[in-house]
Amino acid sequence: MKKYVMTSKTYFANKSYTFYGIALFVEEKGRLEVLEEYSCLTNDKLRVKHFVKLCNKLKLQQSDFLNVIEDFVVSAGEH
């Protein structure tokens, strides 16, 4: 089964900074494999959470993933 999940990465300096991303993984026979990942899209956790939910709801195909990521990044710059 393929599924999109939210990822996070934290950087530590004088304070910590957490950025969120998205990964597509597949689970087969108890094994997990990351097929594609785009980390550090934004520090807006809620926005990425909704984005991941939408990708799963629409059953986004892996072949369309890069185009959707590009649209997400461009739209983030507009806010």
Secondary structure, DSSP 4 states (H G I P E B T S, - for coil): -EEEEEEEEEEESSSEEEEEEEEEEEEETTEEEEEEEEEEEES-HHHHHHHHHHHHHTT--HHHHHHHHHHHHHHHHT-
